[in-house]
Amino acid sequence: MPDALYQLVYYSRNHIAGDQAAFTANVENILAASRRNNVRDGITGALLFNNGCFAQVLEGPLGVVEAAFERIQQDERHGEVSLLALSPIETRSFPNWAMGYVGSSAAQAASFSAIGQGSGFDLSLLGSEEIHRILRDLAVEEESAAA
Ligand SMILES: Cc1cc2nc3c(=O)[nH]c(=O)nc-3n(C[C@H](O)[C@H](O)[C@H](O)COP(=O)(O)O)c2cc1C
């Protein structure tokens, strides 16, 4: 029987100093390490950046998800890492994304503005279900745009 699947959701505050170029370079570096490790570990998920906060969904077998979260919490490129949810799931929401990243394109900005109304764009004010829903909707949009 395959290992039971879990989903972890957290948010954190960006600590990357410097200009936009420094931020972009750091995010590229984070995504490269994430994709390499997550493919190895059987983790999928998505990372969102908005208004100085990261939010991330990680899904996979419990042991590897917890180990990834331990590493992520030690990373000084962000801080105030707050766990929002760790729960068993039946199926993956991001089966095709070793680590999807949203936080740049115009389409994404438009879908943020819809949720931004209530939250003022502040990811720390959103609950885990809402973060999960936003990321899943954006993933579906990205995949249908790419198809
Ligand atoms: C916001 C954020 C999200 C991250 N997400 C992941 C992730 O999904 N998987 C992962 O392995 N590392 C992730 N990292 C990077 C880890 O903190 C760490 O740098 C990396 O796992 C080290 O991998 P390496 O030893 O292979 O270089 C993330 C870091 C940050 C700041």
The ligand as an SDF file (V2000), in Angstrom:
LIG
                    3D

 31 33  0  0  0  0  0  0  0  0999 V2000
    9.6050   30.1690    0.8310 C   0  0  0  0  0  0  0  0  0  0  0  0
   10.4900   28.9610    0.6880 C   0  0  0  0  0  0  0  0  0  0  0  0
    9.9520   27.7740    0.1720 C   0  0  0  0  0  0  0  0  0  0  0  0
   10.7430   26.6220    0.0480 C   0  0  0  0  0  0  0  0  0  0  0  0
   10.2000   25.4660   -0.4310 N   0  0  0  0  0  0  0  0  0  0  0  0
   10.9450   24.3410   -0.4830 C   0  0  0  0  0  0  0  0  0  0  0  0
   10.4020   23.1030   -0.9420 C   0  0  0  0  0  0  0  0  0  0  0  0
    9.2370   22.9980   -1.3200 O   0  0  0  0  0  0  0  0  0  0  0  0
   11.2280   22.0230   -0.9720 N   0  0  0  0  0  0  0  0  0  0  0  0
   12.5320   22.0800   -0.5980 C   0  0  0  0  0  0  0  0  0  0  0  0
   13.2270   21.0610   -0.6460 O   0  0  0  0  0  0  0  0  0  0  0  0
   13.0820   23.2310   -0.1890 N   0  0  0  0  0  0  0  0  0  0  0  0
   12.3250   24.3670   -0.1290 C   0  0  0  0  0  0  0  0  0  0  0  0
   12.8910   25.5500    0.2770 N   0  0  0  0  0  0  0  0  0  0  0  0
   14.3730   25.6110    0.4120 C   0  0  0  0  0  0  0  0  0  0  0  0
   14.8450   25.0570    1.7040 C   0  0  0  0  0  0  0  0  0  0  0  0
   14.6650   26.0560    2.6780 O   0  0  0  0  0  0  0  0  0  0  0  0
   16.3410   24.6990    1.5890 C   0  0  0  0  0  0  0  0  0  0  0  0
   17.0700   25.8010    1.1360 O   0  0  0  0  0  0  0  0  0  0  0  0
   16.5550   23.5510    0.6210 C   0  0  0  0  0  0  0  0  0  0  0  0
   15.6670   22.5050    0.8810 O   0  0  0  0  0  0  0  0  0  0  0  0
   17.9880   23.0620    0.7220 C   0  0  0  0  0  0  0  0  0  0  0  0
   18.1640   22.0880   -0.2730 O   0  0  0  0  0  0  0  0  0  0  0  0
   19.6250   21.5650   -0.6970 P   0  0  0  0  0  0  0  0  0  0  0  0
   20.2720   21.0930    0.5720 O   0  0  0  0  0  0  0  0  0  0  0  0
   19.3300   20.4700   -1.6820 O   0  0  0  0  0  0  0  0  0  0  0  0
   20.3180   22.7500   -1.3110 O   0  0  0  0  0  0  0  0  0  0  0  0
   12.1010   26.6980    0.4300 C   0  0  0  0  0  0  0  0  0  0  0  0
   12.6270   27.8900    0.9450 C   0  0  0  0  0  0  0  0  0  0  0  0
   11.8310   29.0080    1.0770 C   0  0  0  0  0  0  0  0  0  0  0  0
   12.4290   30.2830    1.6330 C   0  0  0  0  0  0  0  0  0  0  0  0
  1  2  1  0
  2  3  1  0
  2 30  2  0
  3  4  2  0
  4  5  1  0
  4 28  1  0
  5  6  2  0
  6  7  1  0
  6 13  1  0
  7  8  2  0
  7  9  1  0
  9 10  1  0
 10 11  2  0
 10 12  1  0
 12 13  2  0
 13 14  1  0
 14 15  1  0
 14 28  1  0
 15 16  1  0
 16 17  1  0
 16 18  1  0
 18 19  1  0
 18 20  1  0
 20 21  1  0
 20 22  1  0
 22 23  1  0
 23 24  1  0
 24 25  2  0
 24 26  1  0
 24 27  1  0
 28 29  2  0
 29 30  1  0
 30 31  1  0
M  END
$$$$
